[in-house]
Amino acid sequence: MNAPLEDPASTGHDSTLSPRAWLILMLLALAAFVPGLFSIPAMDRDESRYAQASVQMMETGDFIDIRFQTEPRYKQPVGTYWLQSIAAAPFGGEDAPIGAHRLPGLAFSLLAVALTAWLGARLFSPTIGFSAGLVLAISLMLALEARTAKTDAILLGLGMVAQVALAMIVLREESARPKFLGWPALLWAAIGASLLVKGPIFFMVTALTLGGYALWKRDASILLKVRPLPGIALALAIFLPWFLAINVMTDWAFAAKAVGWSLLGKVTEAHEAHGGPLGYHLMLSPVTLWPGSVLLVLGVLAAWRYRSDDRVKFLIAWALPTYIVFELVATKLPHYTLPAFPAIALLIAIGMERRDVLLSRRAASIAFWIFAGLAIAAGLVVAAVPLAGRIFFEMQVGVIAPVTLALGVVAAVAVFALARRPSVNRLVATGVAAAATYTAAFAFAIPGVTPLWTSRDMGVLARSIEAEGCEFVEITVAGYREPSLAFNLGTGTLLANDGEQAADFLLVHRECGLAIVDAAEEPVFTSTVNAANGTLVELGRLEGYNYVKGDPLSLTFYTLEGSNLSLPD
């Protein structure tokens, strides 16, 4: 049945959340996003590359070019690096901890949650707005991205500004040619800023939404309501100054790499082994949207039943084409569909209020409970990860890993109760349980699996070594080449290709040189030093694990006899 969406709870155009609802929503969002922000070490590989490139901008004062050590990093535009540099300034600038680099992601995640709630309240009702904001706030994928120093949470926040402005233009603006200064200017300013963060990704989402909605309405005049000519000019005025500067500086190398390889190349082939079958994102949705994924079928049913409503049309035109595009793109990562999450959260919130109507048919009820069961199971599996990690590394189980699992069980019970009878109160209870699980996992359990954080421990040990008479210690690492090493050991760290290169480096830097060598490269390293009549002095050892490659690590810290390096007494 293609029924209209009746909304007796809505107070119309001026509806908004109460101060109490805003307080609860933002506190739960903070509880879901903040724990672990500073306690989880820098992660490989993308996060450490972003953070290190931001560090180098602060070290050199060059905020146009993007470098990871000596290599150009031309995969994404400069916006994220600028934001991380600004956020790091109060925390020590180039010496700031990784948590400072994560603050922009946190801020824009909170913005995305607030705008989702505002849009839901404005278009439907305060209850739907609050519920949608909370579904987004406690989703596992956004909880991960909010505490990761890279682009996707920032992009979502900026994109939500654009989508809110677009919704106000096409659903609320009565004029066929609204004044540019207002919602149209905000829309295009957000698009321009998003271009500086991740190129045309959210412009694509907004264009698909606008185009899909106009096509559905069979009204091409809707396309002109966004004031495209002055709008594109504004977006380009924001984006082009840096884009032209970097390309003039690099003889258009940035454009060739970022557009030709990083953007277009991902469409046709899976980059860096990040591929997946058609349906990849749908199969992952019980996890990525958890715990709100327990109600995902309600969102789908609500979209179908109320598709004649223009507001629901807009949400479908937002979510569905975005999902389809990322399912068709060859390169796949779980966070790619994050731009569609606010629209899905809004549809879930609509479905919550109309559960009895939507599940009146047996087939719909069966589909709902099958997917709900998958979502509940996914939450339990995720909560068990810290305990599984400790068992895998043969560590003492301790207290926090079982506590995380127990909280995950509590969250599963709350999710089940929410599925049985969706309500705002049960959604809040589920949010509290999910946030508690995230706190235990991200603030304590995951940082406590120490074999995962080898780079951090290498940095701690390296900084403990005394280097009298050395301006700084010259460091090389062989057998382990992850980007977090540069962030934890310093920009000048040589990530050697093999043990021979590390040995040559140490022999050149006899007074202030430090070589950190994995057991796999040690025979070549030691034989090269011995052949040059060098005598090695061992300063320390570390055992760890390269979780990117799945390899154990056994690292020895070496200097040469007669160097200025020594262990403290």
N, C-alpha and C positions, 0 to 999 in steps of 0.2 A: 504494500500500500504506500503510495506516494503522498503522505499526509502532511499538512502544514504543521509547523512547530509552534504549538501554543505555549506561551510563557507567562502565566499569570503572576509569577513571582517577580517578574521584571518591573522596575519602576520607570523604565523607558530610557531616554537619551542621557539623563543625568544620573543614572544609577551608579553607585560606587561602593566599595567595601567600607565597612565601619572601621574606625581606628583600632578597635579590638581585633578585628579580623586581620588587618594589616600587621599588627604586632605579632599575632600567632604565626602568620604565614612567614614573615621575615625571620623570626626567631628559629622556626623549624628549618628554613633554608640555610641559615647560618650554622645550625647544628649539623646539617647534612654536608656542608661544604668545608667548614673550617678545620675540623680535627685532622691532623696529619699534614697540614699545610707547610709547617716548618719542620716536622719530625721525620717525614719521609725523605730520604736522600735524593739527590738528583738522579733521575731515571734515564736509561738509554732506550732508544737513541735520540728521538726527535727533541724531547725536552732539553736534554743536555746541549744539543746543538743550538737551540734557540737561546738558552741562557748564556752559553759561552759566547755566541756572536754578539749578544747584548753587552756582555762584559768587555769585549774587545772594542765596541763602539765607545764605551766610557773610557777605556784605556787610551785610545788613539784620538778621541775627539772627532772622529769621522763618522757622522750620522747619515751619510749617503750610501756608502758602500757597505756590503754585508759580507763578513768573513768568518770562517771557522778556522782558527789558526791562520795558515797562509793560503788556504783554499777559498775561492769564492763560493758563497752560499746563495745561489740565485734560484731557489725553488719557490719562494714566496716573497711578496713585497715587504716593505720596511715597517709597517705599522706596529706589529707585535714587538719588534725590537725597540722601537721608540717608547712604547708603553712600559716595557720591562725596565728600560733604563730610567724612566721617570720614577717608577715604583721602587727601584733599588736605591735611588739617591739617599733617602733618609736612613737607610740601613747599612750605609758604608760604601755605596756606589759599586765600584768594580769588585769590592771585597764582600758584598752583600751575600747572605745565605740564599739558598735556592728558594726558600719560602717567599722572599721578597719578589722574586721573578714570577711567582705564581699569583701575586695579588691582582694583576689586571684580569686574569681569568676568573677569579673570585668575584670581583666587582661587576663584571659584565654578566656573569651567571645570575647574580642577584637582580641585575637590571632585567634580564630575560624573564625571570620569575615574576617580578613586579609588573612588567608590561603584559604578560600573559594574563595575570589576574585582572589588571585594569581593562584589557580588551574584552575578556569574558564578561565582566560586570557591565561594561558599557553596551555590549551587543545583546546580552541575554539577561543575566541577573547577577546580583552580588554573590549568590550561592554558587552559581556556575563559575564565576570568575575565581572565587576563593578555591574551589575544588580543583580547577584546572591549574592554577598556580601551584598548588600543593603537589599535584601529580607530577608536574615538571620538576619541582624543587627536590623531591625525594627520588627521582629516577636515577638509577645506578650510573648510566652513562654520563649524565650531567654532573653527578657527584664526582666521577673520575676526572672529567675535563675541567671542572672548577678548581681542582687542586693540581693541575698540570700546566707547566709554563710553556704553552704553545698557542695556536691560533684559534681553536675551534670554539671555546667558550666565549672569547672576545667576539668572534664572528657572529655567534648566536645573539649576543646582546645588541650589537649594531643592527643585525638583520631584523630583530624584533622591532626596533624603532621604525625601520622601513615598512614592515608588514602592518604595524599599527596605523601608520600614516596612510598606507594603501587602503586598509579597511575603512578608515574614516572617509577617505575620498570616494570610494566606489559604493559604500553602503549608506553613508550619512550625508554626503555633500549633494545638495539638490541642483546646484548650478552646473550647467554643461561645461562651463569654463571657469572654474574657481580661481580666486586670486592666488598668484604663485606664492606670495609670502604667507605661509601658513602650512597646512598639511603637505602640499606638493613640495615646497622647499625643504621641509623636514625629511620627506621621503628621499629626495635626491641627495641631500647632504649625507644621510645615512648610507646610501649606496656609494657615494664617493669615498666615505671613510672605510667602508667594507672593502672597496677595491684596494686600499692601502694595506689591508690586513691579509686578505687571501684572494686577491684578484676578483674575477667575475662570478665567484661561486654563489653569493647571495643575490647578486643581480639576476642570475639565472633563476633562482627560486622566486624572486619577486616578479620577473617577467613571465614565468610559467603560471604563477597565480593570476596575474592580470590577464594574460592571454586566454587562459583556460576559463576564467570567469566570464570574460567578454564573449568568448565563443559559445559558452553555455547559454548566456543570455541573448545571443544572436544580436549583439548591439556593439558595433565597432566604435561608436562614439565614446564608449567607456575608456577606450585607449587614450583618448585625447584629454580626459579629465585629469590625468596626472601631469599635464603640462610638459610633454616630453622634450620640446626644443629647449626652453630655458632650463629644464631639469637636467638634461644631459650636459648642457654647458656648465652647470654648477658642479655636477659630479666630476667632470673632467678638470675643472678648475682646482678641485681638491686633490685629485690624483696625479695629474700630468706634471706639475713642477718636479716632484721627486722622480717620477718615471723617466722624464726626459733627462734629468741630471744624472741618474745612474747609467742610462744608456749612452749618453755622451761620454761619460767617464770610462765606460767599459767597451766602447765601440759596438754597442748593441748586443753585447754578450748576455746581459740580463734578459732581454726579450727573447733571445734564441733559446736560452735555458728554461726560463720560467714558463713561457708560452709553448714553445716547441716540444720540450721534454716533459716538464712537470705537469702541465695542464693537458695538452692534446695527447701526449703520449700515454697518459693514464686511461684515456678513453678506449684505446685500441689494444693495449696489452697490460698485463698485471705487472706493476712495478715492485721491485724488491720482494718478490714472492708473495705479495699481498693480493692474491686472487681469491676467487670463490665462485660457486655455482649460482645460476639464476635462482632467486629465492633466498639468497644468503642473509640479507637484512631481515626478511620476514622470519626466518628460522632463529635468528638471534634476538628477536624482539622480546621473548619472555624474560631474557636477561637484561638487555639494554634499557628497557622500559620498566623494569622491576622497581618497586612493587605495583605500580599502576597498571602494569601489563596484565594483572589478574582481571582487569575490567576492559581489556582491549576489544574483546568481541562486542561488548556493549557500545563502544565507540563506533565500530563498524556498522552495527545494526542501526544506531541512531543516524549515522550518515546516510544510510540507504532509505530509512523510513521518512526522514525529514528533508530529503534532497530538494524538494520544491521550495524550501525556505532560502532566500537569498543569502542569509548569514551562513547557513550550512553549506550552500554552494561554494561560498568563498573559502571555507575551511577545507572542503574536498579539493578544490582547485589548488590549494596550497599544499596539502599533504600528499595526494595521490601522484601527481606528476613528478614531484620531488623524489618520492620513493621509487617510481618506475625508472627515472633517469639513473639513480645510483645502483639499481639492480642491473641495469644494462651496461654500465661502465665496467670495464675489465678489472681495473684496480678496485679492491674492496677492503675497507676497514670499518670496524663497528661504529665509529663515530660519524661516518659520512652522512647518515640520515638525521643527525641532530637538528638541522634546520626545520625538519618537519615535526619535531616533537611538540612544540606549543600548539599547533593545530590539532594534533592527535590528542593532546591533553584536554583541549576544549571539547572535542567530540566525546571523549570518555566522560567528562563532567556532565555533558548533556545526557549521555546514556545512563549515568548514575541516577539521575532524577526520574528516569522513565523505565527503570528496570522491569517492572511488572508488565508493562505494555510490550516491551521489546522481547521479553522471554516468554511470552504467552504461548508460542508455538514450541512443540517438543524438539524439533530439529534445532532451533535457535538455542534452546536450553542445553541440549547435548553439546553443541559446539562451544558454548560458553564455558561449561564445566571441564571440557577437555583442555581448552587453552588455560583456564584458571589452574588446573592441576599442573600444567607445565610451568606456569609462573611460580607457583608455590615451591615446586621441586628445584627450580633454578635458584631461588633465594637460599634454599638450604645448601645447595652446592657451593654457592659463592661464600656463604658464611663459614664453610668448612675449609676454605683455602688456607688460612693461616695455620690451622692444625695440621693439614696435609703437608704444608711446607716444613714444619718442624719435624714431622715424622720422616719426610724425605731426606732431610739433612741430618737425621739422627741426633737432633737436639733434644734437650730436656723439654718436655711438653709444657711445663710451667702452668701458670694460672690463666693468662690473658687469652690464649688460643681457645681453650675450652669455654671461657666466658663469651668469646665472640660467637662460638657455635651455639651456645645456649641462648644468646640474644637473637641469633638467627632463627632458632626454633620459636622463640616468643614472637618474632616478626612474622613467621610463617602462620602461626595461630591467628595473629591479627589480620593477616592477608586473607586467610580462610574466612574469618568472621566478616570481613569487608565484602568478600564475594557472596556470602550467604544473604546479606542484607546491606547493600551499599547505603551509606549515609555520611554526612559531613563529620559527625562525631567519630564514626569508625575509621574514616579516612585520616582524621587527625591522630587517632590512636595508632594507626598503621605508620603514619609519618614519624611519630615519636619512637616507635619500635625500630623503624629503619634507621633513623638518625642515631639511635643508641648503638645499633650494629655497626654503622659506619664509624662511629667514634672509637669503639673497641678495635675495629679492624685497622683503620687508617692511622690513628694516633698512637697505637701501642703494638698490636699484633704484627702487622706487616713490617714496621721498622725494626721489630725485634728479631726477625729472621735474618740474622747478621750475615750469613754467607752470601745473601743477595747483594749486599752493599759493599762489595770489595773496594770499589773506587773511593768511597768515603773513608774506609779504614786505611787505605793507602795514603790518602791525604793527611789523615791524623798522624800516622807514623812518620811520614816524610817531614811534617812540620815539627815533630819532636826531636829531630836530628839537629845537633848543634853544628853550626858552620862558621866558625870564627875566621874572620878575614875575608869572607865571601859576601859580595853584595847580594847575591841570591844563589840558590842551588840550581845547577843545570841538571835536569832530570830527563831520562829516557826510559821507556817501558817496552819490553819485548815479549811477545806471546799473548798480549792482551791489548786491544786497540779501540776500546769503546770510547765514545765522545765524552762521557762523564769524567774521564781521566783529565782532560784539559780543564774542565771546570774545577775539579778538586785538587789538581797538582799545579795548575798554572798554564797560561797561554803558551809559554815557550817549551812546554813538554814535548819531546820528540816521541811520537808513537811509531816505533821502529818497525820496519818491514820484517825483520828477523833478528836473530841473536848476533849475527855478524855486524849489522848496522849499529846495534846498541853498543857492542864492544868498541867499535871505531869511535863512536860518540864519547864514550867514557875515556878512551885513551887521549882524545883531544882535550877533554876537560878534566885534567888530572887533579887539579887542586879542589875544585868545587863540583865535581861530577858525581851523580848518583844514578845507578842503573837498577831498575826493578825488572827482574827476569823470571818468567814462568818456567816451570820445569821442562816443558816441551822444547824451549829454546836454549836451555842452559848448556848442553854439550857444545853447541856451536859457539855460544858466547864465551865460555871459559877457554876453549881451545884458541879462539882468536886473541883473547887477552894474553894468554900464556905465550903464544907465538910472538907477541910484541914485547916479551919480557916484563909484562905487568904482573903485579901481585894483587890478588883480590882480597878485600876485607869484607866480611859479612856483617851487616848492621842490623838485620832483623828478617823475620819471615812472616808471611801471612797465608792462610788458607782461605779460599773463597770459591765463588761459582760465577761463571759468566752465563747469566740467565738468558741472554739474547741468543747465544749459540748452544746452550745446554752443555757446557764443558766445565769440569772442575778446574780450579786454579791452585797452583802452589808457587807462591811468589817469594823470591829472595831479594833483599835490598843489598846492593854491592857498591862499594867505593874502592878506590885504589889505595894501596899502602902509601902513606905519606901525604894523603889528601888532608884538607882542613875539616873534613866531616867526621863526627864522632857521636856516639850515643851519650846522652846525659848521665851523670853519675847517679 
